[in-house]
Structure formats: structure tokens, C-alpha cells
Amino acid sequence: MQNQNMEASFSTLIMSLGSSPIINIGLAQNPQTGKTEKDLNIAKFNIDLLLMLQDKTKNNLNEDEEKFLKALVTDLQMKYVEAKKA
């Protein structure tokens, strides 16, 4: 395996945290099992973590980071509501 230089950034952190709800809503395969699974309780927990992070970082992010986090949380919330209705 080749060692890649990955930059640790706020956006990378947010994308990493945001991938869990996508998997738990059933929109992507679990990389560990290769199966599509649905656990809306865990999805909601992870969305709530992002909301808490959004609240705790208020006024400490640059404009792009703030927009990215808000857009991700809003998108995940909408996908969660759609999955809950299904």
C-alpha cells in the first residue's frame, strides 16, 4: 500500500463524520461488510453529532467551512426524513 499524503482539514473531518449517516440511512454500502444496511437510530445519532459540532464551532469557522457543514447537515437531515418515511 502506498503512503499517501492526506491533509487533515475541517472539511475532511466533516466528510468523514458525514459518511456514517449515509451508510446507516442505507444510501451506501458498509465498507466493512460490503452490504447495504439501514440503522436509522445510528444515522440520527451521527447527524446529531454534526449538529453539536456545528453549534460548538459557531463563529470559529471560515465562510466556506461554515457553508459546507450547514449544507451537509441539511442534506443528511432531508435524507434521514425521507428514509424514515419509507
Buried (B, 14 or more C-beta within 10 A) or exposed (E): EEEEEEEEEBEEEBEEBBEBBBBBBBBBEBEEEEEEBEBBEBBBEBBEBBBEBBEEBEEEBEEEBBEBBEEBBEEBBEBBEEBEEE
